[in-house]
């Protein structure tokens, strides 16, 4: 092995970890069928759409129009559902709606910051943890 290989591998991992807010679950989104029946299954398309849109946020202050529209559409659908969600799911769904709102406000003002995307993806991960069935 070349002596710089471990150093380069470490650098690559650091760059990936500091990315635009992507999480491992966003890269490998579960299918809608993996979401538990009821509120989670109904929310799944919007939750997955937010995860997908978040991958397009980038690292600069400007966010493209397609990503902004995808965030708006998914947030609108999820907001209505979260308002009447069962107590077990409501906190994580509400948090995802709120963090998406902060991203959208800053994206609309061309002042987006990657930390907001990381928060959104953390909330996305929390919804997946609450709503996706774990295989045995």
N, C-alpha and C positions, 0 to 999 in steps of 0.2 A: 504494500500500500504506500502511496506517495505521502510524504510527511505533511503536506498541506491539506490532505483530504479531510481529516477530522475538523480542522479549523473551518474549511469551506462548508462542511456539513452543518456545523454549529451556526455559522453565519446565515446559511439558508433557512434554518429553523427559526432564527431570531427575526429574519425579515418576514417570514410567513406569519409568525405569531403577532407581529406588529402591523399586520395587514389592515384592511379597511373594515374590519368587524366581522369577518367571516368566522364561522365556527365549524367544527367537524360535522355537526348535524346538518348544517345548511348545505354542505357539500354532498351529503348522502341523505337527502330528505326521504322520509318514509312515504310509502304510498298512502292514499286516503284510507284504504282498507285496514291499515294498521291502527288507526285512531279508534278509541273505544266508542261504542254506540252512544247515541244521544247528542248532547251538546258538542262534544269533541268531534264527532264525525261530521256534524253540520258545519262546524268551524274550520274543519281541515282544509278545504280549498283556499280560504282566505289566509289561514296561518301559513300554509305552504307558499302562497303567492307573496306574502311579506318576506319570508326567508329568501325566496328567489330574487325579489326586487332588491333586498339588502345587499346581495352579492354584486349589484350594479352600482353601488353608491360611490365607489372609488375613494381616493384619498385627498382630493382637492375640494375647494369650496363650492364648485359648480356641480350640479347633478343633472343628468340629461332628462329631457321632457318625458321620455318613455318610462323611466324609472319613477319619476315623480307621479305620473298618472297611475302606474301599477300600485304604488304605495297608497295613493288616495282611494282607489277602488277597493283594495283589500281592507284598508282600515275602515272604510264606510260600512262594509258588510260585517266586519268583526265587531265594530262598536255596537251595533244593534243587538247582535247575539250576546255579547258580553254583558250588556245591561240586564238581561234576564237569566244569566247562567246560574247553574247550581253552585252553592257555596264552595264546593270542592274545587271548582275550576275558575270561579269568578276572579280571584286575586291575580292569577297568572294571565288570564285573558285581558283584564283591565290594564295590567302593567304593559302588555304588548301594545295595546291601543295607545296608551300614553306615550311610550317611547317612540312609537311610529309618528305620533303627532309632533314631538320635538324634532325628529329628523325632517319631517315635512316642512315645518316652520323655517328651519335653517336652510333647507334645500331651496325653498321658494325665495329666500333672501340672498341666495348665492353665498351663504356663510356656513355651509355644512362643515362639520368637523368629524373625523373618523371615530372619536370617542362616543359620539351619539349612535353611530352604527354598531359599535361594539355593545352598547347598552341594549339596543334593539335586538341584537342577536342573542344576548344573554336572556332577555325576556322570551324570545322565540324558543330557546333551549328549555326554559322553564315550562312553557306550554307543552312542548314535546314530552318532557318528563312526566307531566301530569296527565297527558292525553293519549300517549302512544303505548299500546300493549307491548310488554316485554315478552320475547319468546323464551320458553323454558329451556 
